[in-house]
Amino acid sequence: MIQPTRIRGVFDYTAFLDVACHKHWTLFEVFFHTEPNEQDEATQMTCQALATDERLWKKALQCLSLGRSDQENLMILSKLARAEGIEALHVMMPYALDAQQLHEIETLGCHATQMTEADEVLIEW
């Protein structure tokens, strides 16, 4: 019997932090950064043409914030990934998460596993 393949995603959280730190915000973005972004139909069609990881990256840049804790951002990221149909997300972190941070992520009903080789987290649901 053929097993269905799981859609897996990769997200470099370290790169996100670098981009977010160097982003030049407009006044409009500062006020509406945390609000859901309503996109026009043309923008939505363009996004659908992108690969799943690229769509996740674009949404993450809109929704994640340096003003939130890393585990809050990872919780939001896991929701975004799930909405994109990603069933397992491999997140490259700048540091290892502790047990409490992993537990907070798991409150969403997913399973977060710290990979010991490099500071990476596998989030599955």
C-alpha positions in Angstrom: 0.0 0.0 0.0 1.4 3.4 -0.9 1.7 5.8 1.9 0.6 9.4 1.1 3.5 11.8 1.2 3.5 14.4 3.9 4.0 18.0 2.9 7.1 19.2 4.7 8.2 22.8 5.0 11.5 24.5 5.9 11.8 27.9 7.7 15.0 29.6 8.6 14.0 31.6 11.7 17.5 33.0 12.0 17.2 34.5 8.5 13.8 35.9 9.4 15.3 37.7 12.5 18.0 39.1 10.3 15.6 40.4 7.7 13.2 41.8 10.4 16.0 43.6 12.1 17.1 45.4 8.9 13.6 46.1 7.5 12.8 49.8 7.1 9.3 50.3 8.2 6.8 52.8 6.7 4.5 54.5 9.1 1.6 52.5 7.7 3.4 49.2 8.4 4.2 50.2 11.9 0.5 50.9 12.7 -1.0 47.9 10.8 1.8 45.3 11.1 -0.2 43.0 13.5 -3.5 43.4 11.6 -4.6 40.7 9.1 -3.6 41.7 5.7 -6.5 41.8 3.2 -5.0 41.2 -0.3 -6.5 41.9 -3.6 -7.3 39.1 -6.0 -4.2 39.7 -8.2 -1.9 39.5 -5.2 -3.6 36.3 -4.0 -3.2 34.7 -7.5 0.5 35.7 -7.5 1.0 34.1 -4.1 -0.7 30.9 -5.2 1.9 30.6 -8.0 4.7 30.6 -5.4 6.1 27.4 -3.8 4.6 26.6 -0.4 7.8 27.6 1.5 7.9 30.9 -0.3 4.2 31.6 0.5 5.0 30.8 4.2 8.0 33.1 4.1 5.9 36.0 2.8 3.2 35.4 5.3 5.7 35.1 8.1 7.2 38.5 7.2 3.8 40.0 7.5 2.7 38.3 10.7 5.7 37.6 12.9 7.1 40.3 15.0 10.3 41.1 16.9 8.1 42.4 19.6 6.9 38.9 20.4 8.8 36.1 22.1 10.3 33.4 19.9 7.9 30.8 21.0 4.9 33.1 20.3 6.3 33.6 16.8 6.8 29.9 16.4 3.2 29.3 17.4 2.0 31.8 14.8 4.4 30.3 12.3 3.0 26.8 12.9 -0.6 28.1 12.4 0.5 29.8 9.1 2.2 26.6 8.0 -0.8 24.5 8.8 -3.0 26.9 6.8 -0.7 26.4 3.8 -1.2 22.6 4.1 2.3 21.9 5.6 2.1 18.9 7.9 5.6 19.1 9.3 7.8 22.2 9.6 11.5 22.1 10.0 12.6 25.4 11.7 16.3 26.4 11.9 16.8 28.4 15.1 19.7 30.7 16.2 19.7 28.7 19.5 18.2 25.6 21.1 14.8 25.9 22.7 14.3 24.8 26.3 11.7 22.3 27.5 9.3 25.1 28.6 9.4 26.8 25.1 8.8 23.5 23.4 5.8 22.8 25.8 4.3 26.2 24.9 4.5 25.4 21.2 2.8 22.1 21.9 -0.2 23.8 23.5 -1.4 24.3 19.9 -1.9 20.5 19.6 1.3 19.9 17.6 4.4 18.0 18.5 7.6 20.0 18.7 10.9 18.1 18.8 14.3 19.7 19.4 16.9 18.3 17.0 20.3 18.2 18.7 22.7 18.4 15.8 22.1 22.0 14.9 19.6 24.2 16.7 16.6 23.0 14.8 13.0 22.3 15.7 10.7 19.9 14.0 7.0 20.9 14.4 4.5 18.3 13.3 0.7 18.0 13.7 
